Amino acid sequence: MTLYIRFAAHIDAALDALTAAGTLPAGLDRRNVTVEPPRDASHGDLATNAAMVLAKPAKTNPRMLAEALVGELSKLEDVASASVAGPGFINLKLTDDAWRGELAAVHAAGADYGRSTQGRGITVNIEYVSANPTGPMHMGHCRGAVVGDALAALLEFAGHRVIREYYVNDAGGQVDVLARSAHLRYREALGEAVTIPEGLYPGEYLMPVGQALAAEFGDRFVDAPESDWLITFRTRAVAAMMVMIRADLALLGIEHEVFSSEAELQALGKPEAAEAELRSRDLVYDGVLEAPKGEMADDWEPVELPLFRSTQFGDDQDRPIKKSNGSWTYFGADLAYHFQKSQTADQLIDIWGADHGGTVKRIVAAVAALTGGKTRFDVKLVQMVRLLRAGEPVKMSKRSGNFVTLADVVREVGKDVVRFTMLTRRSDAQMDFDFAKVVEASKDNPVFYVQYAHARIASLHRRAAEAGIAAVSADLSRLDTDELALVQLAAQFPRIVETAATAREPHRIAFYLYDLAAAFHALWNVGNDRPDRRFLVVEDPGATAARLSLADAIGQIIRNGLGIMGVEAVSEMK
């Protein structure tokens, strides 16, 4: 049991004691009672809002309730002092032994330190990447891929069952364009000189597809009408693109358990099922949209379409789920897809590019309607990444075929650098990825700084072993206040895991690891001026063993955090 969980239990027990004594009424809702570090470290080590949250429903004064709680909490062996601040917040100062106990807890839990049961019994479906299957992955897809994969790992670490899903958009017009592009490469493979016209995909990545089609069909479809080969070429080209995409994602260490095909979804009648469900609740009706603003009356023809009542959920107009030709709109297809997902998961998360922000409200409304509000659904928007090389922008254009692929970047700077860097900003904030800066050996590079902390700890362990000193049975009373301050920061890791999982924000792990690494480096650097403060003091094996135990615990937490991020914790810096 970690320190924050232990003190949550202590506060719960104190509230039970006050209830038994008649100070508090029974049956109060304690779900909003928290235990966290105070905003100002000078106020203490832990703070709780228990009195502030419970005073009103208990019909008592919050400060009086806080005083009563302080009386109970002051009895705890781990509490050095307890006090009331402001209108009723409670601050606790813990004993040094409490922090030494948490250090022992890190060692006892090892790779499971910070693991939570928060999500026990909850299945979460995370759909991420879902790039159109029209070419290899590029850096425009990379950030969402990493955010989604790290979020999946974070939720698993917090106790959830996670389904990683990729939605294959293989039913839209873009895959017909892909098929026509592949047909040109097919003719090229048979010896014809071709020119890729505007509007088709010119990338050389389609040459192997054309060669495979030529080997399979010979010249059968060279002069055949499009209707004879379009479906076949589309199917073959999409399959080839998905093989390429999976290989690109594997370079980042990303694997999805489920690949859902939009075309298969429609073939199975899933959109019709979703429409029927919504009509049964009077959430889809047949109506006519208003004329687009600025259109002349004779330029627009009113057409009756099935419309979802998205205005009931805050949208500015109801949205069509079908086009005038009877095919499904993107929104209509998405309805069916999310309806299907909601039947296999308790919660849904979509990772989308920021350019899809305008559709968030309506799809969230649709899922709420389809599931009766029982399924939590979050959409995380991910801003684009601006690629730089020595400060100069690197241009990308998928249609022109001149773009930097994800594979190119991973091979140049490495998987770990790419993954960590993608998590050094909030996903909805703009990001620059400069090839020079992400491999820079400096404090300003979070990737390096965190990895360097772990490498330092590994080096310390090797050097201590050479000196015959081990952390086993270390006397932790040799750790002083400055060293125990590092334990206080380390002890926040389990709490960070739970808050990051609740907020669906894996970047919080990266931020925390940077702070932990910075605190470790600062303590390490004290030894530059004071040899007696070094982690390894051969003349004082007792102090060294205690500091080695501290360093090992920090290294364990770094490994656990990096594991969530999908980044290797290196033992040596090259």
N, C-alpha and C positions, 0 to 999 in steps of 0.2 A: 504494500500500500504506500503510495507516494505521499509526500508531505501535505500537499493541498487537499488531497482526498481525506487524509487523516484528520486534518483540522476542520474540514467540512463535517466530518463525523463528530468531532469534539463539540462543535457549535450546535449540531443537532441534539447531542446528548445534553448540553447545557439548556437548550430550549425545552427538552423533555423534563429536566429537573424543575424549571420554572413553571411548567404546566402542572407538574405534580404538586408543586407548592401552592398552586392557585394564583400565581402572578400572571400567568397567561391562560386564556381559554383554550380548550382542546379543539383540535380540528383546523388549526390555521394552515393556510396554504404556504408552504415554505419554498416553493420552486424557484422563486426569484431571489432567495438568499444566496449571496456570493462570498467567496473567499479569494482575495487577490492581493497583489503587492500594492501598497499605498502609492499614490501618484508622487508624493514627496518621500524619498527614502529616509529622510530624517525623522519621519513620523513613526517608523517602526518597520517590521519585516512583513507583516500580514495585516490586512484590513478586512472587515466584514460590514455589510450594510444591514445585517439582520434586524437591528432595532428600528432602522428607518423603514424597512419593508413591512414589518409586522405590527408596528405601533398603531397605525390607523385601524386595521381590522380588529386589533385587540382592544381598541378604544382606550388607549393609554398614551402617555407622553413618551416620545421616542428617546429622549435623554434619560428619563427615569428607567425605561426598559433597558437602555444601554448600560446604565450603572448596575442594574441587577445582573445582566449578562457578564459584565466585567468581573463581578464577584464570583461567578461560577468559573469563568475561564482562567482566573488568576490561580485557581487551585491546581491547574495542570502542571505536570513536572517540566514540560518543554517550554512553558511560558515564563519568561523573566519578568515581564511587566505587561499590564493591560491598562488602557486608558480610553476615555471618551473624547472625541474631537467634534467640534461644531455642534450641530443639532442632535447628533446621535450616532455618528460613525464610531466604530471601535477599532483601535489600533493595537496590535500585539507585537511585542519585542520577544523574540525567541532566545533560548539559551544556546550557547555554542554547541552543546551536546546534541541539540535538535538538528543542527546542520551537519554535524558529524554522523548522526544517524541517517540522514538523507544520503550522504556520500556512500555509506554502507549499502543503502537501498539501491543505488545506481549499480554497484558491483553485483549485488544479488540478482537483480533483474536482467542485467546485461543487455542483450539485443532486444529484450522486451520492455526496457525502461521507456516509459512514455506511452506504451500501448494501452489502449482504452477499451472499455466495454460500452462506450457511449452509444454505438450504433448496433448493438446486439439485437438480432431479430429483424433488422431493416435491410431490405435489398434496394440498392441504388443502381439505376441504369445511367451510365454516362456515355453520351454520344459525342464524339469529338473527331476532329480532322475532316472527314466526310468531303474531301476535295472532289470536284467533278473528275470522273475517270477519263480525262482527255490528255493526260501527259504526266511526266514525272513530277514529284513533289518539289516545290520551290520554297524559298524562305518566307513567302507569304503564308504558307501553310504551317510552317515550323512552330511558331509560337503557340498556336492553338493546340497542336499535337502535344507539345511538352506540358502545357498547362493542364490539359485533359488527363494525360497519363499520370502526372504528379498528383492531381486531385484524386484520381482513382486509388493510387497507392496510399494517400493520406487518409481517405475514408476507410480503406481496409485496415490501416494501422489503428484507426479509431473504432474498429469493431464492426463495420458494415460489411455486408456481402455486396460485391461490386460486379456489375456486368459492363464490360467495355465494348461499345458498339460503334460500328462504322456504317453510315447510311450511304449506299451507292446510288448516286443520282443518275440512273441509266435509262430514264424514260423521257427526258426532255429533248429539246431541239439541239442542244450542244452535242449529244452523242450521235445525232444524224450528221452534224458537221464533222465529227470525228470519223465516221464511216466514209464520208465523201473524201476526206483527206487521205484516209487509208487506201481508198480506191486509186487515187493518183499515185501513191507510193507503190501500189501493186502493179500498175501499168509501167511505172519506172523500173521496177524489178524485172519486168519482161522485156526491157530494152528500149522503151519509149522515152524520149526526152520530154519532161513535163515542166510546167511552170505552175507554181502554187498561187492561185488567184487570191485576191483580198477576201477575207472572210473565212478562209480555211486555215487549218493549223499547219504551219510550214516547218515545224521542228523536225530535226533529223532523227529524233527518237522513234518516228513512225516508219523509218526505212526497214527495220527488222520485221515490223508487222507486215509491210507490203511484201517483203521477201517470203515470209511464211505463207501468206495468202497465195502468192504465185506458185510456191511449191505444192500447195494443197489443191489449187483449182486450175493451174495452167492458164491458158488464155480464154477460158470459158466465159469470163465476165468482162473482157476488155471492151467489147462493143455492145454489151447487153444493156437493156434499159435499167435505170436505177431501181425500179420496183423488183427486179429479179435478184439483186445482190445486197440491197441496203440493209435488210434485217440480218443477213448472214455476216456481212462485214462489220456491222455494228456490234454484234455479239462477240465476234473474234477480237475486234479492236478493244472493246471494253475489258474483256478477259485479260488481254495482254497488258493493258494499262494497269489493271489491278495487281497483276504480278509485279510490275515495276514499282507501284506505290507501296506494296507490302515490303518489298526489298528496301526501299528508301526508309520506311518507318523502322525496319529492323536495325538500320544503322544507328538509330536513336534509341534502340532498345525497346521499341514500342510494338506490342502485339495486341490485336483485338480478338475477343472471343467470338463476337457475332458480327457478320456482315449482312446487312439487310438490303435487298435490291428493291428499288422503287418500282421497276418494271414488274417484278414478281408480286409485289404488294398489290399493284393494280390488277394484275392477271387473276389474283385470288379474290378480287371483289372487296378488298378491305375499305376502299373509299366509300363504296355504296353502303357498307355496314355502318361506317361512321356517320354518313349522312342520315341513314334511317334512325340511328340512335338519337341524333340531334333533332330530327323532325319530331320524334316521339315526345320530345320535351319542348316543342315549339321554339327551338333555337335556330332552326333553318326554315326559311319560307321562300316562296317564289315571288320575286319582285323585280323592279326596274331601278337601276342606279341613276343617280342624278347625272346630268350632262357634265363632262369635265369643264372646269372653269376656263373661260377664254375660247371655247369652241362655238362656232356658229351653228345654228339649229340644223341647217342642211348638211353639215359635216358630221353629224352624229345621229345614229339611229338607235332608238330605245329598244333594248332586247330584254326579255324576261329571263332572269337567271336565278338559280338557287343561291340565296344569300344567308350567311351566318349573322346572327344578331350580335355582332361584336360591340355595337353601341351600348348594349346593356352592361358591358364590362369596361367602359371608359374609352373605347375607340371613337374616332370622329365620324365614322360611317360604317354601315354594315358591309361585309366583305363577301364577294362571290367565291363559291367553291368550285364552280365550273365555268368554262369559257363558252362563248356563243356557239362554238363548233361541237360542244359536248364533251370536250376533253377536260381533264381536271386542272385546275389552277395549281400553282405551287402550294398555295395555302390549303386547298382541298386535299392534295396528296399528303401534306404535312399533318393534317388532321388525322388521316387514317394511320399514318406512321406512329404518331404519338398515342393514338388510341390502342394500337397493338402493343406498344411498349408498356403502357400503363397496366396491362393485364398480366405482366410478368415481373413488375417491380413496384415497390412502395413509394419510391421517389424517383424523379427524372431530372437529369441535368443535361443541358445542351451547351456546347462550347461553340460559339458563332463568331464570325468576323464582325467587326464594328459596322460594316456597311449593311448588315442585316438588322440594325437597331430599330428601324421603323416597324418591323413586323413582330417585335417581342410581345407587345401588349396584346395583340389579337390572338397569337398562338397560346399565350399563357391563359387567356380567357377561354379559348376553345378547350384546352386540357382541363381547366377547372369545370367546364360544363360537362365534358365527357365523363369525368371521374367523380362528379358530384362534390368536388372540392376536397376529396380524400387523398389525392396524390400531390405531394409537394413537388413543384416544378420550378426549377431555377434555370435561367438563361444567363450564361457568363459571356459577355462581349469581350473580344480580344482585338486590340488595336494592331495595325500593321507594324512591321519592323522595317526601319529604314537602314539599308545596308550601306556601310561606308568602308572605304579603304584609304587609310591615312587621311581621314577627314573629308574625302571626296565621295559624293554619292555614287553608288553602283546602280545603274539603271536595269530595270527588269521589265520584260514584256513577253507574256506567254504567247500571245498571238504571233509576234514577230519571230518567235523561236530563239530570241536572244535574251536569256535569263540565267540567273545563277541558281543552280539546283541545290536542294537540301543536301544531296550527296556530296556535291562539290565542297560545301561549307564544312560538313562533318569530317571529310577527309583532310581538309586543311587545318582545322583547329581542334578536332576531336569531339567525340560525343559528349563528354562530361562538361567541356567548356560551353558547348551549345546549350545543353539542358540547364545548367546553372544560370547562365546569362539570361535565358528566357524567363527566369523566375526572380530576377533582381528588380523588377518593377511590378506594380499592380497590372493585371492583365488589361485593364481598360485605360491604361496610360500609354502614351506614345513611347517608342523605344528605338534607340540607335544601336546598331550592332557594328562596331568598328573592328575589323579584322586585327588591327594592331593592338588596340586597347584590351581586347578580351584575353589576350595571351601575355599581357604585361605583368611582370613580377613586381607588383607594388601594392600598397595598402588600398589604393583606389580601385583595385580590381578585386571584387568580392570572391570570384572563383579562386584566384590565387591565394587570397588571404585566409580563407577557410581551409583550403587544402594544405597550406603551409603550416597551419596550427596542428593539423593531424600528423603531418610529416615530422614536425618538431617533437611531438609526443612519442612517435614511433622511434625516432632517433634517441630520445632520452631513455626509452626503455632498453634499447640495445646497449647504450653506454653504461646504464646502471647494471645490466646483466654482466657486462665485462668487468665491472667493479665488484661483482658478487653481491649486489644489493637488490632485494625484491620487495614488492609492495605487500606481499603476504604477511598477515598478522601485524600490519603497520600500526603504530601507536598514533592514532589520529588526534590525540591531545596535543601533539607537536604542531598542529596547524594553528596559526594565529588568526587574528581578526581579518586581516587583509586577504588571507588565503581562503577563509571561510566565506568571504564576500563573493568569491567566485562560485562557491557551492550554492549560494543563494540564487545566483543567475542560472546555474545549471538546473536547479530544482524547478524552474519555471517551464522546462521543456514539456512535461505532460500536460500542463495547462495550455501551453501554446498549441499543442497538437489538437486538443479538444476545441479551442476557440477557432482555430484555422479550419477545422473540419465543419464546424457549425456555420461559419461564414462562407464556406466553399472557396477559401483563399490560400492555395498552397504557397504563394509567395511569402507568407508570414514565416514559414519554416526557414526560407533563405535569409530573411531579415534577422531572425533570431540567431541563426548560426553565425552570421557576420558579427553580431554583438558579442556572442559567446567567444568567438575567435579573437576579437579585439581585446576583450577583457583578459583572456589567457595570455596573449602577446604582451599586454601591458604588465602583467605580473611577472612574466618571463624576463622582460627587459629591465626590471628592477635590479636583477642580478648583474647587469652590465656595470653598474657602479658599486654594487655591494656584493662581493663574492659570497658572503654568508647567506644571502637571500636567493642564491641560485637553486634551481630544482635539484641539481646534482652537486652535492658537497661530500666528496669521498671521505673527508675527515669526520663527518657526522652522519653515519648511516641511518640513525633513527629519524632525523629530519628528512633525509633523502627518501626513505621508505614512505613516510607520510606524504611528502610532496609527489612522489611517484604515484601513490594511490589517488591523489587528487587529479593528477594529469591523466591517468588511465580512465578515470570517470569522465573527464571532459572529452577524451578521445572516443569513448563509447557513445556519448550523446551526439558527437559530430557524426559518427558512423550511422547512428540511427536516423538522424535528420537527413543526411545525404542519401541514405537508402530510400527514404520517402521520395526524395527528388530524383531518384534514378541515377545518382552520381556516385562513382567509386571514391572511396576514401583512400588516397594514396599514402604509402609509407615513405616514399622518397620523392623529392622534387627533382626533375631533370633539368 
